[in-house]
Amino acid sequence: MFRCWRRIFLLIGLASTNLLAISDVGCATVPEPGDLRAAGKVDFPISCTPAVQSEFARGVALLHSFFYEEARRIFTSVAEQDPKCAMAQWGIAMTWWHPIWTHPTPDEMSAGKAAIAKAMGMTAG
């Protein structure tokens, strides 16, 4: 009988400790889901034209913050502004691979492979 009560008190103690830990999280400043400002900034120099450097870096920040669609739009814009920028194609390809989500669909894999093929066909500048 004593063991049963001991287990109950242990469970109550563990549960209240977890509640205290959870309530502490509420005090932290957490960005809203979809808040693109949460992506931060990166320094990722590339050999593309200077005009697209900062936009490309923003795409990398978004990519590494799991804002895949937004990053793809930026990398596509970089590719349009500098058609010889192979790294823009790399960025586009990377946005189709979501390592913590489900595997890419066949269409997404094809889109990623097409971007890689386009980048591989470019000469270094």
N, CA, C and O atoms as a MOPAC input file, in Angstrom:
PM7 MOZYME 1SCF
protein

 N      0.82000 1    -1.20000 1     0.00000 1
 C      0.00000 1     0.00000 1     0.00000 1
 C      0.86900 1     1.27200 1     0.00000 1
 O      0.58500 1     2.24000 1    -0.70500 1
 N      1.93400 1     1.23300 1     0.81500 1
 C      2.82500 1     2.38900 1     0.89700 1
 C      3.47300 1     2.69100 1    -0.45500 1
 O      3.64000 1     3.85300 1    -0.82400 1
 N      3.83800 1     1.63300 1    -1.19200 1
 C      4.44800 1     1.81700 1    -2.51600 1
 C      3.49500 1     2.52100 1    -3.46600 1
 O      3.91500 1     3.37100 1    -4.25100 1
 N      2.23900 1     2.18100 1    -3.40300 1
 C      1.23200 1     2.79300 1    -4.27900 1
 C      1.15500 1     4.29700 1    -4.02700 1
 O      1.13900 1     5.08300 1    -4.97400 1
 N      1.10800 1     4.70700 1    -2.74600 1
 C      1.03800 1     6.12600 1    -2.42200 1
 C      2.31600 1     6.84800 1    -2.84300 1
 O      2.28100 1     7.98900 1    -3.30300 1
 N      3.43100 1     6.16700 1    -2.67700 1
 C      4.70300 1     6.75700 1    -3.07500 1
 C      4.72100 1     7.04400 1    -4.57500 1
 O      5.20100 1     8.09000 1    -5.01000 1
 N      4.19900 1     6.11800 1    -5.34700 1
 C      4.12500 1     6.31900 1    -6.80100 1
 C      3.20200 1     7.47900 1    -7.15200 1
 O      3.50200 1     8.28300 1    -8.03400 1
 N      2.08900 1     7.55200 1    -6.46000 1
 C      1.13800 1     8.64500 1    -6.72700 1
 C      1.79900 1     9.99000 1    -6.44200 1
 O      1.70700 1    10.90600 1    -7.25900 1
 N      2.46700 1    10.12100 1    -5.29300 1
 C      3.13300 1    11.38100 1    -4.96300 1
 C      4.26200 1    11.69900 1    -5.94800 1
 O      4.48500 1    12.85700 1    -6.30100 1
 N      4.96100 1    10.66600 1    -6.37900 1
 C      6.01500 1    10.86100 1    -7.37200 1
 C      5.42800 1    11.39100 1    -8.67700 1
 O      5.97200 1    12.32700 1    -9.26400 1
 N      4.33700 1    10.81000 1    -9.13100 1
 C      3.68400 1    11.26800 1   -10.36200 1
 C      3.16400 1    12.69200 1   -10.22500 1
 O      3.28900 1    13.49000 1   -11.15400 1
 N      2.58000 1    13.01800 1    -9.07200 1
 C      2.09300 1    14.38400 1    -8.84300 1
 C      3.27000 1    15.35900 1    -8.87800 1
 O      3.17100 1    16.43300 1    -9.47100 1
 N      4.37900 1    14.98700 1    -8.24500 1
 C      5.56700 1    15.84100 1    -8.25500 1
 C      6.11100 1    16.05300 1    -9.65100 1
 O      6.46000 1    17.17500 1   -10.01900 1
 N      6.18800 1    14.98600 1   -10.43500 1
 C      6.67200 1    15.11000 1   -11.81300 1
 C      5.73700 1    15.96400 1   -12.65800 1
 O      6.18700 1    16.79000 1   -13.45200 1
 N      4.44000 1    15.76300 1   -12.48500 1
 C      3.46700 1    16.53500 1   -13.26700 1
 C      3.55900 1    18.01500 1   -12.93300 1
 O      3.51700 1    18.85100 1   -13.83600 1
 N      3.68400 1    18.35700 1   -11.65200 1
 C      3.75200 1    19.77500 1   -11.29200 1
 C      5.07000 1    20.39500 1   -11.75400 1
 O      5.09900 1    21.57500 1   -12.10200 1
 N      6.14600 1    19.63300 1   -11.76600 1
 C      7.41700 1    20.13900 1   -12.29300 1
 C      7.28300 1    20.45400 1   -13.77500 1
 O      7.77600 1    21.48300 1   -14.23800 1
 N      6.62500 1    19.58300 1   -14.51500 1
 C      6.40600 1    19.82600 1   -15.94400 1
 C      5.54100 1    21.05100 1   -16.17000 1
 O      5.80000 1    21.82700 1   -17.08900 1
 N      4.52300 1    21.23900 1   -15.35000 1
 C      3.66800 1    22.41900 1   -15.49500 1
 C      4.45700 1    23.69400 1   -15.25000 1
 O      4.26400 1    24.68500 1   -15.95400 1
 N      5.34000 1    23.68300 1   -14.26500 1
 C      6.17300 1    24.86100 1   -14.01500 1
 C      7.09600 1    25.13900 1   -15.19300 1
 O      7.28400 1    26.29400 1   -15.57600 1
 N      7.66300 1    24.10900 1   -15.75900 1
 C      8.55200 1    24.27600 1   -16.91300 1
 C      7.78900 1    24.82700 1   -18.10100 1
 O      8.29400 1    25.69400 1   -18.81500 1
 N      6.58600 1    24.33900 1   -18.32100 1
 C      5.77000 1    24.80700 1   -19.44300 1
 C      5.36400 1    26.25400 1   -19.23700 1
 O      5.37200 1    27.03200 1   -20.19100 1
 N      5.00800 1    26.63800 1   -18.01200 1
 C      4.58400 1    28.01900 1   -17.77400 1
 C      5.73400 1    28.99000 1   -17.98200 1
 O      5.49700 1    30.13500 1   -18.36700 1
 N      6.97400 1    28.57200 1   -17.74100 1
 C      8.13500 1    29.42300 1   -17.97800 1
 C      8.30900 1    29.75600 1   -19.44900 1
 O      8.75900 1    30.85200 1   -19.78400 1
 N      7.96200 1    28.83100 1   -20.32900 1
 C      8.12000 1    29.03100 1   -21.76600 1
 C      7.27100 1    30.19800 1   -22.23900 1
 O      7.65500 1    30.90100 1   -23.17400 1
 N      6.13000 1    30.41300 1   -21.61300 1
 C      5.24100 1    31.49900 1   -22.00800 1
 C      5.87600 1    32.86800 1   -21.87000 1
 O      5.44500 1    33.81100 1   -22.53200 1
 N      6.88600 1    33.00200 1   -21.02900 1
 C      7.54700 1    34.28700 1   -20.82100 1
 C      8.52500 1    34.62000 1   -21.94100 1
 O      8.87000 1    35.78400 1   -22.14100 1
 N      8.96700 1    33.61500 1   -22.66200 1
 C      9.94800 1    33.83300 1   -23.72600 1
 C      9.29600 1    34.55000 1   -24.90300 1
 O      8.10000 1    34.39900 1   -25.14900 1
 N     10.08800 1    35.32600 1   -25.62200 1
 C      9.59800 1    35.99400 1   -26.81800 1
 C      9.74700 1    35.03700 1   -27.99000 1
 O     10.85800 1    34.69900 1   -28.39700 1
 N      8.63000 1    34.61300 1   -28.51600 1
 C      8.62600 1    33.66200 1   -29.62200 1
 C      7.97100 1    34.33800 1   -30.81800 1
 O      6.86400 1    34.86000 1   -30.69000 1
 N      8.62400 1    34.34200 1   -31.97700 1
 C      8.00700 1    34.97400 1   -33.14700 1
 C      6.74800 1    34.22900 1   -33.57100 1
 O      6.62700 1    33.02100 1   -33.36600 1
 N      5.83400 1    34.95100 1   -34.15200 1
 C      4.61000 1    34.34900 1   -34.66800 1
 C      4.95100 1    33.39600 1   -35.80500 1
 O      5.90100 1    33.64000 1   -36.54800 1
 N      4.19000 1    32.31100 1   -35.95200 1
 C      4.42400 1    31.42800 1   -37.10400 1
 C      4.28400 1    32.21600 1   -38.40200 1
 O      3.35000 1    33.00200 1   -38.56200 1
 N      5.18900 1    32.00800 1   -39.29700 1
 C      5.14800 1    32.71600 1   -40.57300 1
 C      5.79500 1    34.08900 1   -40.52900 1
 O      5.76200 1    34.81100 1   -41.52600 1
 N      6.38300 1    34.46900 1   -39.40200 1
 C      7.04100 1    35.76500 1   -39.28000 1
 C      8.40100 1    35.69500 1   -39.97500 1
 O      9.36000 1    35.15500 1   -39.42400 1
 N      8.47400 1    36.23700 1   -41.17600 1
 C      9.70000 1    36.14100 1   -41.97500 1
 C     10.87700 1    36.88100 1   -41.35300 1
 O     12.02800 1    36.62300 1   -41.70400 1
 N     10.59500 1    37.80400 1   -40.42800 1
 C     11.69600 1    38.50300 1   -39.76000 1
 C     12.46900 1    37.55800 1   -38.85200 1
 O     13.61400 1    37.83500 1   -38.49600 1
 N     11.84800 1    36.44200 1   -38.47400 1
 C     12.49700 1    35.47200 1   -37.58600 1
 C     13.64900 1    34.75100 1   -38.27900 1
 O     14.43800 1    34.07400 1   -37.62100 1
 N     13.75300 1    34.88600 1   -39.58800 1
 C     14.80200 1    34.18300 1   -40.33300 1
 C     16.19300 1    34.71000 1   -40.00400 1
 O     17.17800 1    33.98900 1   -40.16700 1
 N     16.28700 1    35.92700 1   -39.55400 1
 C     17.59700 1    36.48100 1   -39.22500 1
 C     18.39200 1    36.84600 1   -40.46600 1
 O     17.82900 1    37.05800 1   -41.54000 1
 N     19.69800 1    36.91700 1   -40.30900 1
 C     20.58000 1    37.31400 1   -41.41300 1
 C     21.74000 1    36.33400 1   -41.50900 1
 O     22.16100 1    35.74700 1   -40.51200 1
 N     22.24300 1    36.16800 1   -42.71300 1
 C     23.42300 1    35.33100 1   -42.93200 1
 C     24.41200 1    36.08200 1   -43.81900 1
 O     24.04000 1    36.99800 1   -44.55200 1
 N     25.65100 1    35.68400 1   -43.74000 1
 C     26.68800 1    36.20900 1   -44.62800 1
 C     27.12600 1    35.03500 1   -45.49300 1
 O     27.79500 1    34.11700 1   -45.01900 1
 N     26.74200 1    35.07300 1   -46.76600 1
 C     26.99200 1    33.94700 1   -47.66800 1
 C     27.47200 1    34.51100 1   -49.00200 1
 O     26.69900 1    34.57600 1   -49.95800 1
 N     28.74300 1    34.91900 1   -49.07800 1
 C     29.24300 1    35.51900 1   -50.31500 1
 C     29.22700 1    34.52100 1   -51.47600 1
 O     29.55900 1    33.34700 1   -51.31200 1
 N     28.84000 1    35.01100 1   -52.63600 1
 C     28.79400 1    34.19200 1   -53.85400 1
 C     29.45500 1    34.96200 1   -54.98500 1
 O     29.71800 1    36.15800 1   -54.86100 1
 N     29.71900 1    34.27700 1   -56.08500 1
 C     30.40000 1    34.91800 1   -57.21300 1
 C     29.42800 1    35.51600 1   -58.22100 1
 O     29.83400 1    35.87600 1   -59.32600 1
 N     28.16600 1    35.62700 1   -57.86500 1
 C     27.17900 1    36.25100 1   -58.76000 1
 C     27.34400 1    37.76900 1   -58.70300 1
 O     28.17400 1    38.27700 1   -57.94900 1
 N     26.56800 1    38.48100 1   -59.48700 1
 C     26.71400 1    39.93800 1   -59.53600 1
 C     26.46500 1    40.55700 1   -58.16000 1
 O     25.65000 1    40.05500 1   -57.38600 1
 N     27.16700 1    41.64200 1   -57.86400 1
 C     26.98700 1    42.30100 1   -56.56500 1
 C     25.54000 1    42.73400 1   -56.30400 1
 O     25.11000 1    42.80500 1   -55.15300 1
 N     24.80000 1    43.01900 1   -57.36400 1
 C     23.42300 1    43.48500 1   -57.20300 1
 C     22.51100 1    42.45200 1   -56.55000 1
 O     21.49100 1    42.81700 1   -55.96600 1
 N     22.86100 1    41.16500 1   -56.64000 1
 C     21.98400 1    40.12200 1   -56.09000 1
 C     22.50900 1    39.52300 1   -54.78200 1
 O     21.86500 1    38.64400 1   -54.20800 1
 N     23.65600 1    39.98200 1   -54.30800 1
 C     24.27200 1    39.39600 1   -53.11000 1
 C     23.35100 1    39.41100 1   -51.88900 1
 O     23.14100 1    38.37600 1   -51.25600 1
 N     22.80700 1    40.57000 1   -51.56200 1
 C     21.99200 1    40.65700 1   -50.34300 1
 C     20.68700 1    39.88600 1   -50.48900 1
 O     20.21000 1    39.27700 1   -49.53100 1
 N     20.11300 1    39.91400 1   -51.68100 1
 C     18.87400 1    39.16500 1   -51.90300 1
 C     19.13800 1    37.66000 1   -51.79200 1
 O     18.32700 1    36.92400 1   -51.23000 1
 N     20.27300 1    37.20900 1   -52.32700 1
 C     20.63400 1    35.79700 1   -52.22000 1
 C     20.81300 1    35.40300 1   -50.75100 1
 O     20.32100 1    34.35900 1   -50.32200 1
 N     21.51500 1    36.23600 1   -49.98300 1
 C     21.73100 1    35.95200 1   -48.55900 1
 C     20.39900 1    35.86800 1   -47.82100 1
 O     20.23800 1    35.03900 1   -46.92600 1
 N     19.45300 1    36.71200 1   -48.18700 1
 C     18.11600 1    36.65300 1   -47.57400 1
 C     17.44900 1    35.32000 1   -47.90900 1
 O     16.79000 1    34.72100 1   -47.05900 1
 N     17.62000 1    34.85900 1   -49.14200 1
 C     17.07500 1    33.55900 1   -49.53000 1
 C     17.66500 1    32.42600 1   -48.71100 1
 O     16.95000 1    31.50400 1   -48.31800 1
 N     18.97300 1    32.48900 1   -48.44900 1
 C     19.62600 1    31.45900 1   -47.63700 1
 C     19.08400 1    31.48800 1   -46.20600 1
 O     18.84100 1    30.43700 1   -45.61200 1
 N     18.89600 1    32.68000 1   -45.65800 1
 C     18.34100 1    32.79400 1   -44.30200 1
 C     16.94100 1    32.19100 1   -44.24500 1
 O     16.61100 1    31.47100 1   -43.30300 1
 N     16.12700 1    32.48000 1   -45.24300 1
 C     14.77500 1    31.91900 1   -45.28000 1
 C     14.80900 1    30.40500 1   -45.45000 1
 O     14.03800 1    29.68700 1   -44.81400 1
 N     15.70000 1    29.92400 1   -46.30600 1
 C     15.83900 1    28.48200 1   -46.52400 1
 C     16.16800 1    27.76700 1   -45.21700 1
 O     15.56500 1    26.74300 1   -44.89200 1
 N     17.11800 1    28.30500 1   -44.47700 1
 C     17.54900 1    27.66400 1   -43.23800 1
 C     16.59100 1    27.91400 1   -42.07800 1
 O     16.78100 1    27.37800 1   -40.98600 1
 N     15.57000 1    28.72300 1   -42.31100 1
 C     14.51200 1    28.91400 1   -41.31600 1
 C     13.23600 1    28.19800 1   -41.74200 1
 O     12.16900 1    28.42100 1   -41.17000 1
 N     13.35200 1    27.33700 1   -42.74900 1
 C     12.26100 1    26.48800 1   -43.23000 1
 C     11.13700 1    27.26300 1   -43.92200 1
 O     10.01000 1    26.77200 1   -43.99200 1
 N     11.42000 1    28.45100 1   -44.42800 1
 C     10.46800 1    29.21200 1   -45.23700 1
 C     10.76500 1    28.88400 1   -46.70000 1
 O     11.24500 1    29.72800 1   -47.45600 1
 N     10.47000 1    27.64800 1   -47.07900 1
 C     10.88900 1    27.13600 1   -48.38800 1
 C     10.28000 1    27.89300 1   -49.56400 1
 O     10.99600 1    28.25200 1   -50.49900 1
 N      8.98400 1    28.13800 1   -49.53400 1
 C      8.34500 1    28.81900 1   -50.67300 1
 C      8.86100 1    30.23900 1   -50.82500 1
 O      9.12800 1    30.69300 1   -51.93800 1
 N      9.00000 1    30.93900 1   -49.71100 1
 C      9.50100 1    32.31200 1   -49.77000 1
 C     10.94500 1    32.33400 1   -50.27600 1
 O     11.31900 1    33.19700 1   -51.07000 1
 N     11.74600 1    31.38300 1   -49.81200 1
 C     13.13700 1    31.29500 1   -50.27800 1
 C     13.17500 1    31.00400 1   -51.77300 1
 O     13.99800 1    31.56900 1   -52.49400 1
 N     12.29100 1    30.12800 1   -52.24300 1
 C     12.25600 1    29.79500 1   -53.67500 1
 C     11.93400 1    31.03400 1   -54.50200 1
 O     12.52500 1    31.24300 1   -55.56200 1
 N     11.00400 1    31.85600 1   -54.02700 1
 C     10.67300 1    33.09300 1   -54.75900 1
 C     11.90100 1    33.99900 1   -54.84900 1
 O     12.15700 1    34.59600 1   -55.89500 1
 N     12.64500 1    34.10000 1   -53.77600 1
 C     13.83500 1    34.95900 1   -53.78800 1
 C     14.90900 1    34.39300 1   -54.70900 1
 O     15.48700 1    35.13200 1   -55.50600 1
 N     15.18700 1    33.08900 1   -54.61500 1
 C     16.20400 1    32.49100 1   -55.48800 1
 C     15.79600 1    32.60200 1   -56.95600 1
 O     16.64800 1    32.79800 1   -57.82200 1
 N     14.50900 1    32.47900 1   -57.23800 1
 C     14.02000 1    32.63600 1   -58.61500 1
 C     14.24300 1    34.06600 1   -59.08500 1
 O     14.64000 1    34.29400 1   -60.22800 1
 N     13.99000 1    35.02600 1   -58.20900 1
 C     14.22900 1    36.43100 1   -58.54400 1
 C     15.71600 1    36.68100 1   -58.80500 1
 O     16.07200 1    37.40600 1   -59.73400 1
 N     16.57800 1    36.08400 1   -57.98600 1
 C     18.03100 1    36.22100 1   -58.19200 1
 C     18.41700 1    35.64500 1   -59.55100 1
 O     19.21000 1    36.24400 1   -60.27800 1
 N     17.85800 1    34.48300 1   -59.89700 1
 C     18.16100 1    33.84100 1   -61.18900 1
 C     17.69100 1    34.69900 1   -62.35600 1
 O     18.33700 1    34.72900 1   -63.40300 1
 N     16.57200 1    35.39500 1   -62.18400 1
 C     16.07500 1    36.27400 1   -63.25100 1
 C     16.96900 1    37.49800 1   -63.40400 1
 O     17.21700 1    37.95200 1   -64.52100 1
 N     17.45100 1    38.03400 1   -62.28800 1
 C     18.31400 1    39.21500 1   -62.33300 1
 C     19.72400 1    38.88600 1   -62.82000 1
 O     20.36800 1    39.70700 1   -63.47200 1
 N     20.19700 1    37.68200 1   -62.49900 1
 C     21.53700 1    37.25400 1   -62.90600 1
 C     21.43300 1    35.82700 1   -63.45400 1
 O     21.64900 1    34.86100 1   -62.72300 1
 N     21.09900 1    35.69900 1   -64.75100 1
 C     20.89000 1    34.36900 1   -65.34000 1
 C     22.10400 1    33.44300 1   -65.28600 1
 O     21.96100 1    32.23500 1   -65.47400 1
 N     23.29400 1    33.98400 1   -65.03300 1
 C     24.49500 1    33.14600 1   -64.94600 1
 C     24.82500 1    32.73500 1   -63.50600 1
 O     25.87000 1    32.13500 1   -63.25600 1
 N     23.95600 1    33.05000 1   -62.58300 1
 C     24.19400 1    32.75000 1   -61.16600 1
 C     23.76300 1    31.31400 1   -60.86100 1
 O     22.59400 1    31.04700 1   -60.58400 1
 N     24.72900 1    30.39700 1   -60.91700 1
 C     24.43700 1    28.98300 1   -60.65200 1
 C     23.95800 1    28.77000 1   -59.21900 1
 O     23.16900 1    27.86100 1   -58.96200 1
 N     24.42100 1    29.58500 1   -58.29800 1
 C     24.01300 1    29.43100 1   -56.90000 1
 C     22.52200 1    29.70900 1   -56.71300 1
 O     21.90700 1    29.17800 1   -55.78900 1
 N     21.94200 1    30.52700 1   -57.57300 1
 C     20.49300 1    30.75000 1   -57.49500 1
 C     19.76400 1    29.45000 1   -57.81000 1
 O     18.75800 1    29.12500 1   -57.18000 1
 N     20.27700 1    28.70900 1   -58.78900 1
 C     19.67800 1    27.41100 1   -59.12400 1
 C     19.87200 1    26.41400 1   -57.97600 1
 O     18.97800 1    25.62300 1   -57.67400 1
 N     21.04100 1    26.45800 1   -57.34500 1
 C     21.27800 1    25.62400 1   -56.15700 1
 C     20.22100 1    25.92100 1   -55.09900 1
 O     19.64100 1    25.01200 1   -54.50600 1
 N     19.97800 1    27.23300 1   -54.87100 1
 C     18.98000 1    27.63700 1   -53.87700 1
 C     17.59900 1    27.12200 1   -54.22600 1
 O     16.87700 1    26.62300 1   -53.36300 1
 N     17.23300 1    27.24400 1   -55.49400 1
 C     15.92300 1    26.74400 1   -55.93700 1
 C     15.82900 1    25.24700 1   -55.66900 1
 O     14.82700 1    24.77300 1   -55.13400 1
 N     16.86800 1    24.50200 1   -56.03700 1
 C     16.86500 1    23.05000 1   -55.81500 1
 C     16.73100 1    22.72600 1   -54.32700 1
 O     15.99300 1    21.81400 1   -53.95600 1
 N     17.42900 1    23.45600 1   -53.48800 1
 C     17.38500 1    23.19100 1   -52.04800 1
 C     15.99800 1    23.42500 1   -51.45500 1
 O     15.63100 1    22.78500 1   -50.47000 1
 N     15.23000 1    24.33400 1   -52.04300 1
 C     13.90300 1    24.61700 1   -51.48200 1
 C     12.91000 1    23.48900 1   -51.72400 1
 O     11.85300 1    23.44900 1   -51.09500 1
 N     13.23600 1    22.58500 1   -52.61800 1
 C     12.33300 1    21.45200 1   -52.87300 1
 C     12.58100 1    20.29800 1   -51.91200 1
 O     11.77600 1    19.36800 1   -51.86000 1
 N     13.66600 1    20.33100 1   -51.15400 1
 C     13.98700 1    19.25200 1   -50.21400 1
 C     13.70100 1    19.74900 1   -48.80000 1
 O     14.30100 1    20.72400 1   -48.34600 1
 N     12.79500 1    19.08400 1   -48.11400 1
 C     12.38600 1    19.48400 1   -46.76100 1
 C     12.80800 1    18.38900 1   -45.78400 1
 O     12.03300 1    17.46700 1   -45.53200 1
 N     14.00800 1    18.46700 1   -45.23300 1
 C     14.55300 1    17.35400 1   -44.45200 1
 C     13.75700 1    16.96300 1   -43.21100 1
 O     13.86400 1    15.82300 1   -42.76000 1
 N     12.96900 1    17.86300 1   -42.65000 1
 C     12.21300 1    17.48100 1   -41.45400 1
 C     10.73500 1    17.26400 1   -41.75200 1
 O      9.94700 1    17.01800 1   -40.83900 1
 N     10.35900 1    17.35200 1   -43.00300 1
 C      8.97200 1    17.11300 1   -43.39100 1
 C      8.91300 1    15.81500 1   -44.17400 1
 O      9.80100 1    14.96800 1   -44.07300 1
 N      7.85900 1    15.67200 1   -44.95000 1
 C      7.72600 1    14.47500 1   -45.78000 1
 C      8.70300 1    14.53800 1   -46.95000 1
 O      9.21500 1    15.60300 1   -47.29400 1
 N      8.95000 1    13.38200 1   -47.55100 1
 C      9.83000 1    13.34100 1   -48.71900 1
 C      9.18600 1    14.10200 1   -49.87500 1
 O      7.96100 1    14.19000 1   -49.95000 1
 N     10.00000 1    14.65000 1   -50.77300 1
 C      9.44700 1    15.37200 1   -51.92300 1
 C      8.60600 1    14.44700 1   -52.80100 1
 O      8.86400 1    13.24800 1   -52.90500 1
 N      7.60500 1    15.03600 1   -53.42000 1
 C      6.80200 1    14.29500 1   -54.39100 1
 C      7.64100 1    14.11000 1   -55.65100 1
 O      8.67400 1    14.76300 1   -55.79600 1
 N      7.22200 1    13.24000 1   -56.56100 1
 C      7.96500 1    13.10200 1   -57.82300 1
 C      8.08000 1    14.42800 1   -58.58100 1
 O      9.12100 1    14.70700 1   -59.17600 1
 N      7.02600 1    15.24700 1   -58.56600 1
 C      7.09100 1    16.54700 1   -59.24700 1
 C      8.11200 1    17.47200 1   -58.58200 1
 O      8.85200 1    18.18000 1   -59.26600 1
 N      8.15000 1    17.46400 1   -57.24600 1
 C      9.12000 1    18.29500 1   -56.53600 1
 C     10.55000 1    17.81800 1   -56.80500 1
 O     11.45800 1    18.63000 1   -56.98200 1
 N     10.74000 1    16.51300 1   -56.83400 1
 C     12.07000 1    15.97200 1   -57.15800 1
 C     12.49300 1    16.38500 1   -58.56400 1
 O     13.64800 1    16.74100 1   -58.79400 1
 N     11.55000 1    16.33500 1   -59.50000 1
 C     11.85200 1    16.74300 1   -60.88100 1
 C     12.23500 1    18.21000 1   -60.94100 1
 O     13.17400 1    18.58200 1   -61.64600 1
 N     11.50800 1    19.05300 1   -60.20000 1
 C     11.81600 1    20.48600 1   -60.18900 1
 C     13.20700 1    20.72400 1   -59.60200 1
 O     13.97100 1    21.53500 1   -60.12500 1
 N     13.53400 1    20.02400 1   -58.52400 1
 C     14.86100 1    20.15700 1   -57.92000 1
 C     15.96200 1    19.68200 1   -58.85000 1
 O     17.00400 1    20.32700 1   -58.97000 1
 N     15.73100 1    18.54700 1   -59.51200 1
 C     16.72200 1    18.01000 1   -60.45600 1
 C     16.91400 1    18.94600 1   -61.64000 1
 O     18.02900 1    19.10300 1   -62.13700 1
 N     15.82800 1    19.56900 1   -62.09400 1
 C     15.92500 1    20.50900 1   -63.21500 1
 C     16.78800 1    21.71000 1   -62.83100 1
 O     17.60100 1    22.17500 1   -63.63000 1
 N     16.61100 1    22.20800 1   -61.61100 1
 C     17.42100 1    23.34200 1   -61.15600 1
 C     18.89000 1    22.94200 1   -61.05000 1
 O     19.77500 1    23.71200 1   -61.42100 1
 N     19.14500 1    21.74100 1   -60.54400 1
 C     20.53300 1    21.26200 1   -60.43900 1
 C     21.15600 1    21.12000 1   -61.82500 1
 O     22.29800 1    21.52400 1   -62.04100 1
 N     20.40100 1    20.54500 1   -62.76300 1
 C     20.90800 1    20.37200 1   -64.13000 1
 C     21.22500 1    21.72200 1   -64.76400 1
 O     22.22500 1    21.86900 1   -65.46500 1
 N     20.36300 1    22.70400 1   -64.51000 1
 C     20.59200 1    24.04300 1   -65.05600 1
 C     21.87600 1    24.63800 1   -64.46700 1
 O     22.67400 1    25.23800 1   -65.18700 1
 N     22.06800 1    24.47000 1   -63.16500 1
 C     23.28000 1    24.98600 1   -62.51700 1
 C     24.52400 1    24.27100 1   -63.03500 1
 O     25.55100 1    24.90600 1   -63.27200 1
 N     24.43500 1    22.96800 1   -63.20900 1
 C     25.58500 1    22.18700 1   -63.68300 1
 C     25.96400 1    22.55000 1   -65.11800 1
 O     27.11500 1    22.37500 1   -65.51700 1
 N     25.01100 1    23.04900 1   -65.88700 1
 C     25.27500 1    23.43100 1   -67.26500 1
 C     25.90900 1    24.80500 1   -67.40600 1
 O     26.29800 1    25.19600 1   -68.50700 1
 N     26.01700 1    25.54200 1   -66.30800 1
 C     26.59300 1    26.88500 1   -66.35300 1
 C     28.10400 1    26.81200 1   -66.18500 1
 O     28.63200 1    25.91500 1   -65.52700 1
 N     28.78300 1    27.77500 1   -66.79200 1
 C     30.23200 1    27.86000 1   -66.61200 1
 C     30.52700 1    28.78000 1   -65.43400 1
 O     29.79800 1    29.74100 1   -65.18900 1
 N     31.58300 1    28.48400 1   -64.71600 1
 C     31.95400 1    29.31700 1   -63.56900 1
 C     32.36100 1    30.69400 1   -64.05300 1
 O     33.03500 1    30.83900 1   -65.07300 1
 N     31.94300 1    31.69500 1   -63.30900 1
 C     32.23700 1    33.05100 1   -63.72900 1
 C     33.05700 1    33.77700 1   -62.82100 1
 O     33.37400 1    34.94000 1   -63.07000 1

